[in-house]
Amino acid sequence: MSVKIVMKKCTETFWIFKKLFSNESSSHVKFLSFIGRYSLEIYVIHCVFTSSNRVVLSKLHISNFWLNIVCNILISITDPICISFILKKLNFHQKLFKPITLIYKRRNAKNG
């Protein structure tokens, strides 16, 4: 491919994303912001669900590539967010994912 074609495709892609995500009140931006708030939890926990989903699908003799990809994406995003909600209800979320805030609170309590 020539450089001109690549540059044209990059420019088109940039303008499409700019058009989709420039309005901060749009549902696209709200959805991505919601997922972004849980990016640490998704990053830390997704491997467990992705690998277990592959095992379950293989045991069920489901070898469709696209079904595997879609299931893994959905499970590896939604399940860590659900676990995060549960951990917040149990007051364990901050201890597990944001321990530095607890350290700062203890330091300030000692000094204050």
N, C-alpha and C positions, 0 to 999 in steps of 0.2 A: 504494500500500500504506500501511496505517496504521502509525503508530509502534509500536503494541502488537504487531503481527505481526512487524515488523522486530526489535524487542527480544526477542520470544519466540524467533525463529530464531537470533539471536546468542547467546542464553543456551543454547539446545540445542546449538549448534555448540561453544560453550565447554566444556560438560559432556562432550560426545563426545570432544573432544581431551584433556580432563583425564583421562577414563577410559582412553583408549588409551595415553597417554604418562606416566601418573603412576608406573607401576612401572618403575624404572630398569633392571631386569634383563630386561624384556620384549624380544622380538625387534624390535619397532618402534623402540624407543629405541636399541638397539644398531645397527640399520641406519642410522638417521638420524645417530647419532654417527659412524659410519664415514664416511658421505658428508660430514658436517660437517668432519671432519679434512682433507678434500681440497677444501674449498670454494674456496680461492684458486686452486688448479690448474684446477678446473672453470670458474671465472669467467674465467680468463685464456685458456684453450685452447678452450673450447666453440665459439666462433664459427667456427673453422676447420672443425670437423667438421659443424656444423649447416649451414653454407653448402655444403660439398662434398656432403653427403647430399642436399640439395635438388636440386643439379645432377644427381647420379646418378639420383635418382628421376625427374626430368623427362626425362632422356635415355632412360630405360627406359619412358617413357610411363605412369608410374604417377602418377595424379592424385588418388588417394583421400586426402582430407583427414586422416582419422583415422589411416591408415597412416603418413602423413607425420609427424604429430604424435608418434605412439608411437615411430617409428624415430628421430626427432630427439631426443626426450627420452632414450631409451636410449643412443644413440650419444654425445650430448653430455655424459652423466654417466660412462659406463663408459670411454670412450677416454681422457679426461684422467687418470683414475685409473690406467689401465694405463701411460700415458706417465710418470706420476709414479713408479710402481714401477720402470720401466726406468731413469729418471734417477737414482733412489736406488741402483740396482745399479751404475751407472756413476760414482757419486760426483759427480754434476753437479746434483742436485736442490737442494741447499742454496745453491749458487752462483747458480742461476737464480731460485729462489722466496724464499729467505731470506738475502739477502746481508748483512743487518745483523748476523746472528749471526757471520758470518765477520769482519766489521769489529771486533766486540767481542772476538773471540778474538785477533785480531792486536794490538789495543790492550793487552789483558791480558798477552799474551806479551811485548810491549815493556816494559811497566811492571813486570811480575812477575819 
